[in-house]
């Protein structure tokens, strides 16, 4: 199976579906010998299957804060659909995999659990996903992992985030970054760039149905029906799947100009409204943490003016 182009326009629903894991015999398993070298600050070891005896509270590692970047310190660390050994588990992460903390900590079954997102794929890129139970090297994932062995040995450690690009920023440079770096590099900082505001395709289609369309956060959650997509130039495809979807808060009174011209756009990620996206988890049949994270990644326009081309 191929995870193809990971598009911002469909990211909210994709993140909810891709809850990865390993088999059901434990939080992390493996038989490889310890790695002789690693880029992390401690030697990488291989995690064994958990035993019945839980660790004492003193052996549990310190909590990682929300938005921290962590790295896996063991080979074949299992991602699960929830913070428990009984949660669905399919694929495993190699040692040295970076993750972005979006949930937890939750202590259950003798382990401390965190909900992680991978750092993500840039626009127009893809990677091959293995069969369930195998190592997943693709950085586009979302799920729960155990942070420690029963004796408190860390399976996750804090890590530096990927390097941030220098300015000035363009629609190309922004879209070709791993999507989680939108938060590690920019957070809610205003960003301004020039892009092409294309005409709609002759048949853009109705878009996918969105159960949250009529809610207060529908404009942020329902990216599958968002037709506000910017491109790098007039030759690029427009409509759903285009280079750079943008979102507009209806309460802002802001509107896009006529299509078919260059625009200078100012906006930000991590809009405050994103924190309310979890309120529609039930109608969307989606994990609340995944919804909030997906909404935080959306580029929300605060100003737009017609301009000359770059």
GIQUIKA-V453588 format. One record per backbone hydrogen bond with DSSP energy under -1.0 kcal/mol. NH is the residue of the N-H (numbers start at 1). CO is the residue of the C=O. E is the energy in kcal/mol with one decimal. If there is no record, write none. Layout:
<<NH/CO/E> <NH/CO/E>>
//
This chain:
<<3/127/-2.3> <10/7/-1.1> <11/8/-1.0> <14/10/-2.2> <15/11/-2.7> <17/13/-1.5> <18/14/-2.5> <19/17/-2.0> <29/76/-1.5> <45/73/-1.6> <59/56/-1.4> <60/57/-1.2> <67/101/-2.7> <68/65/-1.7> <70/99/-2.8> <71/157/-2.6> <72/97/-2.0> <73/155/-2.8> <75/45/-1.2> <77/93/-1.9> <78/27/-1.6> <79/91/-1.6> <80/144/-2.5> <81/88/-2.4> <84/82/-1.8> <87/84/-1.3> <92/134/-1.9> <93/77/-3.0> <96/72/-2.9> <97/94/-1.2> <99/70/-2.6> <100/117/-2.8> <101/68/-2.8> <102/115/-3.1> <103/115/-1.3> <106/113/-1.6> <108/111/-2.5> <111/108/-1.8> <113/106/-2.8> <114/145/-2.2> <115/103/-2.1> <116/143/-3.4> <117/100/-2.0> <118/141/-2.6> <120/139/-2.1> <123/175/-2.6> <127/3/-2.1> <129/1/-2.1> <133/90/-1.9> <134/131/-2.0> <136/92/-3.5> <142/18/-1.0> <143/116/-2.1> <144/80/-3.0> <145/114/-2.4> <147/112/-3.5> <149/153/-2.7> <152/149/-1.9> <155/147/-3.0> <156/147/-1.5> <157/71/-1.8> <159/69/-2.7> <174/170/-2.5> <175/171/-1.7> <176/172/-1.8> <177/174/-1.1> <180/119/-2.2> <181/178/-1.6> <182/179/-1.6> <183/180/-1.7> <184/180/-1.6> <185/181/-2.2> <187/182/-1.2> <189/186/-2.7> <191/267/-2.6> <193/265/-2.0> <195/263/-2.4> <196/231/-2.8> <197/261/-2.3> <213/210/-1.7> <215/212/-2.0> <218/215/-1.3> <220/217/-1.4> <221/217/-2.7> <222/218/-2.5> <223/221/-2.0> <225/222/-1.2> <226/223/-1.3> <229/227/-1.6> <230/244/-2.9> <231/196/-2.4> <236/233/-1.5> <242/239/-1.9> <244/230/-2.2> <246/228/-3.0> <247/299/-2.8> <252/249/-2.1> <260/197/-3.3> <261/197/-1.2> <263/195/-2.7> <264/305/-3.3> <265/193/-2.9> <266/303/-2.9> <267/191/-2.1> <268/300/-1.8> <270/296/-3.1> <274/271/-2.1> <275/272/-1.4> <276/273/-1.8> <277/274/-1.6> <279/276/-1.7> <280/277/-1.6> <281/278/-1.5> <284/280/-2.0> <286/281/-2.1> <291/287/-2.0> <292/288/-2.5> <293/289/-2.3> <294/290/-2.7> <295/291/-2.5> <296/292/-2.2> <297/293/-1.1> <298/295/-1.3> <300/268/-3.1> <301/247/-2.6> <302/266/-3.1> <303/266/-1.8> <305/264/-2.0> <307/262/-2.0>>
//
